Amino acid sequence: MCNPPFYRDREEVLSSAEAKQVGPSAVCTGADTEMITPGGEGAFVRQMVEESLRWSTRCRYFPTRARRGLC
């Protein structure tokens, strides 16, 4: 379970917002600590897959709320 986007840095957050054709219907209230992760979304998903494989015999699902796979 995952709720991206996760950006590499603040610049990527801003450039993504500028690139949208239609403005958001709500104000983004996500803090940098919730939206930015080293390596961006790709690295976040890769880590989630690696943790899922590592813990596949001990966990049934892998929530990502804390940015780590937890059982």
C-alpha positions as CSV (number, residue, x, y, z in Angstrom):
1,M,0.0,0.0,0.0
2,C,1.4,3.3,-1.0
3,N,0.3,6.8,-1.5
4,P,2.9,8.6,-3.7
5,P,4.0,11.0,-4.9
6,F,7.3,11.1,-3.2
7,Y,9.8,13.6,-4.5
8,R,13.6,13.8,-4.4
9,D,13.7,17.3,-3.1
10,R,11.7,20.6,-2.7
11,E,12.6,21.7,-6.3
12,E,11.0,18.6,-7.7
13,V,7.8,19.3,-5.7
14,L,7.7,22.8,-7.1
15,S,8.4,21.8,-10.7
16,S,5.7,19.1,-10.6
17,A,3.2,21.6,-9.4
18,E,4.1,24.1,-12.2
19,A,3.8,21.4,-14.8
20,K,0.2,20.5,-14.1
21,Q,-2.3,21.7,-16.7
22,V,-5.2,22.0,-14.2
23,G,-4.7,23.5,-10.8
24,P,-5.5,21.3,-7.7
25,S,-9.0,21.3,-6.3
26,A,-7.5,21.5,-2.8
27,V,-4.5,23.0,-1.1
28,C,-1.6,20.6,-0.6
29,T,-1.0,20.3,3.1
30,G,1.8,17.7,2.9
31,A,4.9,18.5,4.9
32,D,8.3,18.0,3.2
33,T,8.9,15.0,5.6
34,E,5.8,13.4,4.1
35,M,6.4,14.1,0.4
36,I,10.2,14.0,0.0
37,T,12.4,10.9,0.3
38,P,16.0,10.3,-0.8
39,G,16.0,9.1,-4.4
40,G,12.4,10.1,-5.0
41,E,9.4,7.8,-5.7
42,G,11.5,5.2,-7.6
43,A,13.8,4.6,-4.6
44,F,10.8,4.5,-2.3
45,V,9.1,1.8,-4.3
46,R,12.3,-0.1,-4.8
47,Q,12.8,-0.1,-1.0
48,M,9.3,-1.3,-0.5
49,V,9.7,-4.2,-2.9
50,E,13.0,-5.2,-1.3
51,E,11.4,-5.2,2.2
52,S,8.4,-7.1,0.9
53,L,10.7,-9.8,-0.5
54,R,12.8,-9.9,2.7
55,W,9.8,-10.2,5.0
56,S,7.4,-12.2,2.7
57,T,7.2,-15.2,5.0
58,R,6.4,-13.1,8.1
59,C,4.1,-10.4,6.8
60,R,0.9,-10.4,4.7
61,Y,0.8,-6.8,3.7
62,F,3.3,-3.9,3.8
63,P,1.9,-0.5,4.8
64,T,4.1,2.5,4.0
65,R,2.8,5.1,6.3
66,A,6.1,5.2,8.3
67,R,8.1,5.0,5.1
68,R,9.2,1.5,6.0
69,G,7.5,-1.9,5.5
70,L,5.9,-2.8,8.9
71,C,4.2,-6.0,9.8
